[in-house]
Amino acid sequence: MATALSVLEETTPILAGSNVHRNALAAWLAFQHALEERRDLGAAALAPLFADIRLFYRRYWHVPSAEFSAATPS
């Protein structure tokens, strides 16, 4: 979790400054926020959110105007 958070924290400013679509950045930030809030629960607790983000980026690759909606991790 610490490594994942570190990568997210280092990458977020790069994405924010690179003209990434707002929905793509929102997905990235949602994942970062969820990791920060649930760092003690482990990766399994974030699996539904990670799956949503993975599917969003796959859709976004083909349809850049795709909207992001996240499942609420438990």
N, C-alpha and C positions, 0 to 999 in steps of 0.2 A: 504494500500500500504506500509506503514511504517513497519508493521508487516511482510509482505511478503518479503520485502527487507532484513529485519533483519534475517529472517530464511534462505534466500538464501546466505547472506554473511557469516553466521555461518556454513552453510552446505557445501559450495563450497570447502574449504580447506580439509574437510573430504573426499569428493568425489575425489578430485584431488590426494589425498594420498592413495586411496584405490584400485588402479589398475582398475578403471572404464574405459571401452572402450572409446577411444578418441571421438567417435561420441556421446556417451551418455553425456560426459562432455561438448562437444560443445553445445548440446541442452540446458543443464543446464545453461551454460554461456550466451547463446543467450537470454534466458528468463531473467536472471539477468540483462543483459545489457539493454534489452527493458524496464524492469521495472524502471531502473535508469533513462533512457532518457525520459520516459513518465509518471513519477510518478504523475504529475498533471492532467493527462487525465482520470484517473480512470480505473478500471478493464475491463470495456466493450471494451475499445480501444485495449486491449491486448488479447481479447478472441480468435481471429484467431491464434495467435502465441501459446497461451496456448493449443488450440485444436491440433495444429501440434505437440507440444511437447508430449502431452498425447498419441497421436497415435504413435509417434515414440517409446516411452517407451513400449507401448504395443507390437509393432513389435519387438523391441529389446529384449524383454523377450523371444520371441520364436526364433529370428534370431539375435544373438549377433553381426553379421557383418552388420546389417542394417545401411543404411546411413541416416543422418538427413538433411532435407531441410525445412527451415522455410518460412512461408508466411510473407510478409512484412506488419507489422501492420501499419494502417493509422494514 
